[in-house]
């Protein structure tokens, strides 16, 4: 796969989301931001490590949950559309995406 071509394709692609979906994602991101601010405050106030770690785990879960939500929508919309239109390069894109998801 030509990396130069791959970058060009990614830059030209967009996902158009409805207003309700944008609002849903924005609300989830706002909650995650709130969780992170709370963790910062906990550290500044010398909260016990265990309590901070529990909150960090909650943030990690929230981020993964949002990523899975966006991935699911991506599969049902963008990927299925590309496959229906014979754009099989979307499979390579998905493989790269899953590899990124599975990094530790």
Backbone as a ProteinNet text record, in pm:
[ID]
protein_1_A
[PRIMARY]
XXXXXXXXXXXXXXXXXXXXXXXXXXXXXXXXXXXXXXXXXXXXXXXXXXXXXXXXXXXXXXXXXXXXXXXXXXXXXXXXXXXXXXXXXXXXXXXXXXXXXXXX
[TERTIARY]
85	0	90	63.7	140.7	100.8	195.7	166.5	123.9	186.8	151.6	5.7	-36.3	-174.8	-267.8	-224.8	-305.7	-334.4	-232.6	-252.6	-346.6	-333.9	-420.8	-566.1	-591	-727.7	-786.2	-707.1	-757.3	-794.3	-715.5	-740.2	-867.9	-903.4	-1020.7	-1149.8	-1139.3	-1258.3	-1319.1	-1450	-1523.2	-1638.9	-1681.5	-1799.8	-1901	-2011.4	-2117	-2210.2	-2222	-2304.8	-2423.4	-2533.3	-2650.2	-2628.3	-2711.3	-2697.2	-2712.1	-2803.5	-2822.4	-2697.9	-2636.9	-2514.9	-2399.8	-2386.6	-2282.1	-2302.1	-2425.8	-2457.1	-2424.2	-2458.3	-2431	-2280.2	-2202.4	-2056.8	-2000	-2045.4	-1996.7	-2026.7	-2145.4	-2180.6	-2089.8	-2059.5	-1971.5	-1830.8	-1783.1	-1650.2	-1648.9	-1755.9	-1764.5	-1757.6	-1824.8	-1819.1	-1676.8	-1608.6	-1470.3	-1381.1	-1400	-1323.3	-1348.8	-1472.1	-1506.2	-1438	-1433.6	-1365.3	-1216.8	-1155.4	-1012.7	-985.8	-1072.8	-1057.4	-1069.3	-1160.5	-1175.5	-1050.3	-987.8	-863.5	-752.3	-743	-642.2	-661.7	-787.9	-819	-780.9	-808.7	-774.1	-623.4	-546.3	-400.1	-354.2	-410.1	-372.5	-407.9	-512	-556.5	-498	-398.1	-327.2	-417.9	-511.7	-597.9	-513.1	-560.2	-492.5	-479.1	-362.5	-333	-442.6	-490.7	-592.8	-716.6	-758.3	-875.8	-851.6	-730.8	-695.6	-694.9	-636.7	-630.7	-769.6	-859.6	-997.1	-1061.4	-1038.8	-1095.8	-1030.4	-900.2	-832.5	-888.4	-918.3	-979	-1117.2	-1190.9	-1323.4	-1311.4	-1211.4	-1189.2	-1151.6	-1063.5	-1022	-1142.8	-1230.4	-1352	-1440.6	-1453.6	-1536.2	-1481.7	-1350.1	-1287.9	-1305.5	-1283.1	-1299.3	-1444.1	-1535.7	-1677.5	-1713.2	-1662.9	-1687.4	-1622	-1500.1	-1431.5	-1510.4	-1561.1	-1640.5	-1769.8	-1830.7	-1952.3	-1923.1	-1813.7	-1777.4	-1737.3	-1667	-1628.5	-1751.6	-1847.6	-1970.5	-2041.9	-2054	-2117.8	-2037.7	-1906.1	-1817.6	-1842	-1852.3	-1874.6	-2008.8	-2113.1	-2246.4	-2266.1	-2186.1	-2206.4	-2093.7	-1980.9	-1870.1	-1820.6	-1792.6	-1735.6	-1835.5	-1958.6	-2057.8	-2081.8	-2083.7	-2101.2	-1985.4	-1861.8	-1745.8	-1745.8	-1779.8	-1783.9	-1891.6	-2007.2	-2114.2	-2071.3	-1983.3	-1934	-1806.2	-1769.6	-1653.6	-1519.4	-1517.1	-1392.3	-1330.1	-1263.3	-1209.7	-1090.6	-1032.2	-920.8	-964.1	-1094.6	-1144.2	-1107	-1085.7	-1044.5	-905.8	-812.8	-678.9	-687	-774.9	-793.8	-841.8	-937	-989.2	-883.4	-803.5	-697	-601.7	-563.2	-477.1	-542.6	-672.5	-746.1	-748.3	-775.2	-777.2	-638.9	-533.9	-399.1	-373.2	-419.6	-403.6	-484.4	-604.4	-689.5	-626.7	-550.1	-497.1	-358.1	-302.3	-173.4	-192.9	-93.6	-102.8	-52.8
-117.4	0	124.2	217.7	340.6	436.6	468.4	555.3	695.6	747.6	881.2	884.2	782.8	773.8	754.9	671.8	645.5	774.6	859.2	985.3	1077.4	1079.5	1163	1119.6	990.9	940.5	978.1	963.8	994	1141.1	1227.6	1371.2	1412.9	1341.6	1377.8	1317.3	1221.6	1155.8	1235.9	1233.3	1296.1	1205.3	1218.4	1148.3	1253.1	1254.9	1350.7	1286.9	1353.5	1303.4	1396	1337.9	1418	1499.2	1600.1	1688	1611.6	1516.5	1438.6	1356.7	1296	1217.3	1308.2	1424.5	1519.5	1561.5	1587.1	1628	1513.8	1390.8	1274.1	1259.7	1268.7	1255.9	1371.4	1492.3	1609.2	1595.6	1546.1	1526.3	1423.9	1316.2	1214.1	1268.7	1348	1409	1506.1	1581.6	1675.4	1600.1	1485.6	1405.4	1356.8	1313.4	1266.6	1381.5	1499.4	1616.4	1645.9	1632.7	1653.8	1552.3	1428	1324.8	1358.4	1402.6	1436.6	1555.7	1655.4	1770.4	1726.8	1633.7	1580.8	1508.6	1435.3	1365.1	1465.8	1569.5	1673.3	1733	1761.1	1818.3	1719.2	1591	1489.7	1488	1496.1	1494.9	1620.4	1735.1	1860.6	1858.8	1784.5	1776.1	1654.5	1590.9	1476.7	1357.5	1330.2	1212.8	1085.7	985.6	856.9	795.7	736.9	681.5	588	503.5	406.4	476.1	584.7	659.2	722	775.2	834	726.5	611	501.5	450.9	445.8	404.3	503	631.5	732.3	728	701.5	686.5	567.5	461.1	344.7	379.3	460.5	503	587	675	756.5	667.1	571.7	479	403.9	359.4	290.7	383.8	507.8	604.8	631	645.7	670.9	549.1	429.6	307.3	290.8	322.5	311.7	407.3	529.4	626.4	579.1	528.9	478.3	362.8	273.9	161.4	209.5	311.6	369.4	426.6	502.6	562	453.5	351.7	239.5	167.6	141.7	74	156.1	285.3	370.9	372.8	372.2	370.5	244.2	131.3	5.1	3.6	51.4	49.9	155.7	262.7	369	370.2	423.8	444.5	314.7	215.4	91.2	17.3	4.8	-67	5.2	139.1	216.7	192.3	197	174.7	35	-65.2	-202.5	-217.9	-158.6	-164	-98.6	2.6	71.5	9.4	-107.2	-179.5	-122.7	-37.3	23.2	-67.9	-171.5	-272.3	-223.2	-108.3	-53.9	-19.9	-10.4	15.8	-99.4	-217.2	-331.6	-306.8	-255.6	-222	-114.3	-17.1	89	30.4	-62.4	-126	-208.2	-281.2	-361.5	-270.8	-157.6	-62.1	-7.3	17.6	68.5	-32.4	-158.9	-261.4	-280.7	-267.1	-278.1	-165.7	-45.2	67.6	43.6	-10.7	-38.1	-140.2	-234.1	-344.3	-317.5	-197.8	-164	-141.6	-179.3	-159.4	-23.6
0	0	0	-85.6	-99	12.1	101.2	215.9	172.2	66.9	19.7	-23.8	-96.3	-141.9	-22.2	73	191.6	266.8	287.3	357.8	281.9	150.5	68.9	87.1	84.8	99.6	235.7	340.2	474	488.6	428	440.5	368.3	265.6	186.5	240.7	330.8	382.9	496.4	503.4	612.9	650.9	774.5	820.9	862.3	795.5	828.1	930	1044.1	1152.7	1171.5	1212.2	1242.6	1368.7	1387.2	1503.7	1635	1640.5	1763.6	1795.4	1693.4	1713.4	1757.2	1696	1737.1	1882	1920.1	2057.1	2155	2117.6	2200.4	2224	2116.3	2128.3	2210.2	2183.4	2257.8	2407.1	2441.3	2583	2648.5	2577.4	2633.3	2652.9	2556.9	2569.8	2687.7	2705.2	2819.1	2951.8	2959.3	3082.4	3108.4	3001.7	3015.9	3061.8	3002.9	3046.3	3193.6	3236.2	3376.4	3466.4	3422	3499.5	3513.8	3404.9	3408.9	3499.8	3495.6	3585	3730.7	3755.4	3890.5	3936.9	3847.3	3881.9	3910.3	3829.8	3854.2	3993.7	4027.9	4159.1	4269.8	4247.4	4347.5	4373.5	4265.9	4280.4	4354.1	4317.5	4383.1	4531.2	4565.6	4704.8	4776.6	4714.1	4773.4	4803.9	4715.2	4733.2	4732.3	4801.3	4810.6	4670.3	4643.2	4509.3	4459.1	4547.1	4508.4	4451.6	4514.9	4469.1	4332.4	4311.3	4182.2	4074.6	4106.5	4009.6	3970.6	4066.2	4036.3	3939	3961.6	3872	3734	3728.9	3600.1	3522.4	3593.9	3530.5	3474	3545.7	3498.2	3371.4	3366.5	3246.5	3129.4	3154.9	3049.7	2993.8	3081.1	3037.6	2954.3	2997.6	2924.8	2785	2774.4	2644.2	2553.4	2607	2527.1	2482.3	2570	2536.3	2422.2	2428.5	2320.9	2191.4	2200.1	2080.7	2018.1	2100.5	2048.3	1983.5	2040.6	1983	1843.8	1833.3	1704.9	1605.7	1651.8	1565.2	1510.9	1597.7	1554.7	1446.8	1470.6	1369.9	1240.4	1251.8	1134.8	1051.7	1119.7	1048.5	976.5	1043.7	984.1	876.2	881	781.6	678.9	715.3	621.2	557.7	640.9	589.5	501.4	548.1	466.4	334	336.3	213	116.7	169.6	83.5	24.7	104.4	53	-54.2	-31.4	-132.1	-262.6	-253.6	-372.3	-427.6	-377.3	-428.8	-386.4	-286.1	-237.6	-131.6	-178.2	-87.5	-6	-42.1	36.1	178.5	200.3	335.2	429.2	374.2	457.1	514.6	430.9	481.3	588.9	567.4	666	798.7	791	912.5	984.2	908.2	968.9	1046.2	986.2	1054.6	1179.8	1171.6	1285.7	1400.1	1367.1	1471.6	1532.8	1453.2	1508.2	1607.7	1576.3	1669.4	1796.3	1783.1	1898.1	1990.9	1935.3	2014.2	2070.9	2046.9	2107.3	2256.4	2332.8	2477.9	2517
[MASK]
++++++++++++++++++++++++++++++++++++++++++++++++++++++++++++++++++++++++++++++++++++++++++++++++++++++++

